[in-house]
Amino acid sequence: MYVLSPVDLISDFIPVLGLLDDLIIVPLRIRATLKQIPQYLISEIRSRINA
């Protein structure tokens, strides 16, 4: 998982933990990224989609 850095926190070779950290970190990073997008821009994009 290279969303945050090229170093994986828990190796994917560890059966359950390796994938579990990806399932937790990726959605959190997506949420944090979306919070950084200005609200006016999100509104503009949604209006173009609905048009």
N, CA, C and O atoms as a DFTB+ gen file, in Angstrom:
204 C
 N C O
     1  1       0.839      -1.162       0.000
     2  2       0.000       0.000       0.000
     3  2       0.890       1.232       0.000
     4  3       1.652       1.469       0.937
     5  1       0.781       1.993      -1.044
     6  2       1.647       3.154      -1.190
     7  2       0.852       4.453      -1.221
     8  3       1.260       5.414      -1.873
     9  1      -0.284       4.491      -0.519
    10  2      -1.099       5.708      -0.480
    11  2      -0.408       6.790       0.332
    12  3      -0.377       7.953      -0.072
    13  1       0.145       6.414       1.473
    14  2       0.780       7.396       2.350
    15  2       2.268       7.529       2.113
    16  3       2.803       8.638       2.085
    17  1       2.935       6.405       1.944
    18  2       4.374       6.429       1.742
    19  2       4.797       5.124       1.067
    20  3       4.027       4.164       1.038
    21  1       6.000       5.085       0.530
    22  2       6.448       3.848      -0.115
    23  2       6.752       2.728       0.875
    24  3       7.066       1.610       0.467
    25  1       6.663       3.018       2.161
    26  2       6.928       2.001       3.177
    27  2       5.598       1.530       3.743
    28  3       4.818       2.334       4.253
    29  1       5.339       0.239       3.655
    30  2       4.102      -0.331       4.174
    31  2       4.254      -0.508       5.684
    32  3       5.249      -1.062       6.151
    33  1       3.265      -0.036       6.444
    34  2       3.354      -0.125       7.896
    35  2       3.404      -1.566       8.381
    36  3       4.239      -1.922       9.213
    37  1       2.516      -2.383       7.863
    38  2       2.503      -3.807       8.186
    39  2       2.580      -4.550       6.866
    40  3       1.755      -4.332       5.978
    41  1       3.532      -5.396       6.736
    42  2       3.760      -6.090       5.476
    43  2       2.538      -6.902       5.065
    44  3       1.876      -7.511       5.905
    45  1       2.244      -6.905       3.762
    46  2       1.107      -7.674       3.246
    47  2       1.357      -9.176       3.309
    48  3       0.443      -9.965       3.070
    49  1       2.558      -9.569       3.621
    50  2       2.848     -10.998       3.729
    51  2       2.295     -11.593       5.019
    52  3       2.124     -12.808       5.115
    53  1       2.014     -10.752       6.010
    54  2       1.377     -11.221       7.238
    55  2      -0.095     -11.422       6.904
    56  3      -0.767     -10.464       6.523
    57  1      -0.611     -12.634       7.033
    58  2      -1.918     -12.978       6.467
    59  2      -3.064     -11.985       6.683
    60  3      -3.566     -11.458       5.689
    61  1      -3.491     -11.706       7.847
    62  2      -4.658     -10.851       8.041
    63  2      -4.262      -9.397       8.294
    64  3      -4.897      -8.483       7.768
    65  1      -3.246      -9.184       9.072
    66  2      -2.862      -7.824       9.452
    67  2      -2.383      -6.993       8.272
    68  3      -2.605      -5.783       8.236
    69  1      -1.741      -7.616       7.326
    70  2      -1.218      -6.882       6.179
    71  2      -2.306      -6.239       5.351
    72  3      -2.135      -5.117       4.875
    73  1      -3.417      -6.922       5.170
    74  2      -4.534      -6.365       4.407
    75  2      -5.418      -5.484       5.277
    76  3      -6.026      -4.530       4.791
    77  1      -5.488      -5.806       6.562
    78  2      -6.335      -5.041       7.463
    79  2      -5.859      -3.596       7.589
    80  3      -6.679      -2.679       7.642
    81  1      -4.557      -3.384       7.637
    82  2      -4.078      -1.999       7.722
    83  2      -4.417      -1.224       6.458
    84  3      -4.682      -0.023       6.520
    85  1      -4.410      -1.903       5.298
    86  2      -4.802      -1.241       4.055
    87  2      -6.282      -0.874       4.078
    88  3      -6.667       0.194       3.603
    89  1      -7.104      -1.748       4.624
    90  2      -8.544      -1.494       4.673
    91  2      -8.900      -0.357       5.629
    92  3      -9.968       0.243       5.513
    93  1      -8.029      -0.070       6.547
    94  2      -8.277       1.020       7.491
    95  2      -7.655       2.324       7.004
    96  3      -8.302       3.370       7.055
    97  1      -6.433       2.281       6.542
    98  2      -5.697       3.500       6.186
    99  2      -6.213       4.139       4.899
   100  3      -6.323       5.363       4.826
   101  1      -6.526       3.346       3.896
   102  2      -6.952       3.915       2.610
   103  2      -8.237       4.732       2.752
   104  3      -8.262       5.872       2.288
   105  1      -9.305       4.215       3.366
   106  2     -10.503       5.063       3.517
   107  2     -10.260       6.316       4.363
   108  3     -10.824       7.373       4.082
   109  1      -9.433       6.199       5.383
   110  2      -9.128       7.387       6.195
   111  2      -8.396       8.436       5.370
   112  3      -8.657       9.631       5.506
   113  1      -7.494       7.996       4.528
   114  2      -6.752       8.932       3.683
   115  2      -7.662       9.564       2.632
   116  3      -7.510      10.744       2.317
   117  1      -8.598       8.799       2.091
   118  2      -9.555       9.349       1.126
   119  2     -10.415      10.408       1.799
   120  3     -10.651      11.473       1.228
   121  1     -10.888      10.120       3.020
   122  2     -11.717      11.078       3.754
   123  2     -10.924      12.358       4.033
   124  3     -11.454      13.457       3.867
   125  1      -9.678      12.231       4.449
   126  2      -8.853      13.403       4.742
   127  2      -8.614      14.231       3.479
   128  3      -8.599      15.460       3.532
   129  1      -8.429      13.559       2.357
   130  2      -8.219      14.266       1.093
   131  2      -9.466      15.021       0.669
   132  3      -9.379      16.160       0.212
   133  1     -10.634      14.390       0.816
   134  2     -11.880      15.042       0.430
   135  2     -12.182      16.253       1.311
   136  3     -12.790      17.217       0.846
   137  1     -11.769      16.215       2.557
   138  2     -11.979      17.362       3.445
   139  2     -11.127      18.558       3.034
   140  3     -11.444      19.690       3.400
   141  1     -10.067      18.334       2.294
   142  2      -9.192      19.418       1.862
   143  2      -9.698      20.113       0.600
   144  3      -9.218      21.193       0.255
   145  1     -10.657      19.509      -0.087
   146  2     -11.212      20.119      -1.292
   147  2     -12.216      21.189      -0.868
   148  3     -13.101      20.905      -0.060
   149  1     -12.102      22.407      -1.390
   150  2     -13.029      23.471      -1.010
   151  2     -14.480      23.115      -1.346
   152  3     -14.755      22.470      -2.357
   153  1     -15.398      23.544      -0.485
   154  2     -16.810      23.203      -0.648
   155  2     -17.397      23.756      -1.949
   156  3     -18.228      23.108      -2.585
   157  1     -16.958      24.960      -2.342
   158  2     -17.488      25.530      -3.583
   159  2     -17.125      24.665      -4.791
   160  3     -17.900      24.571      -5.743
   161  1     -15.972      24.046      -4.756
   162  2     -15.554      23.192      -5.863
   163  2     -16.385      21.909      -5.910
   164  3     -16.772      21.455      -6.987
   165  1     -16.650      21.339      -4.760
   166  2     -17.502      20.142      -4.702
   167  2     -18.900      20.475      -5.213
   168  3     -19.490      19.692      -5.957
   169  1     -19.439      21.641      -4.815
   170  2     -20.762      22.055      -5.274
   171  2     -20.784      22.236      -6.793
   172  3     -21.742      21.838      -7.455
   173  1     -19.737      22.830      -7.333
   174  2     -19.653      23.034      -8.786
   175  2     -19.624      21.701      -9.530
   176  3     -20.305      21.537     -10.542
   177  1     -18.855      20.774      -9.042
   178  2     -18.765      19.458      -9.688
   179  2     -20.106      18.735      -9.619
   180  3     -20.547      18.136     -10.601
   181  1     -20.753      18.792      -8.451
   182  2     -22.060      18.124      -8.312
   183  2     -23.098      18.747      -9.230
   184  3     -23.936      18.034      -9.782
   185  1     -23.060      20.060      -9.405
   186  2     -24.028      20.709     -10.291
   187  2     -23.791      20.310     -11.748
   188  3     -24.739      20.178     -12.522
   189  1     -22.538      20.120     -12.112
   190  2     -22.242      19.682     -13.489
   191  2     -22.677      18.228     -13.711
   192  3     -23.112      17.861     -14.803
   193  1     -22.555      17.419     -12.675
   194  2     -22.982      16.021     -12.799
   195  2     -24.494      15.941     -12.947
   196  3     -24.995      15.154     -13.751
   197  1     -25.225      16.745     -12.183
   198  2     -26.683      16.699     -12.187
   199  2     -27.289      17.401     -13.387
   200  3     -28.475      17.220     -13.663
   201  1     -26.513      18.198     -14.107
   202  2     -27.047      18.949     -15.245
   203  2     -27.260      18.080     -16.455
   204  3     -27.706      18.567     -17.494
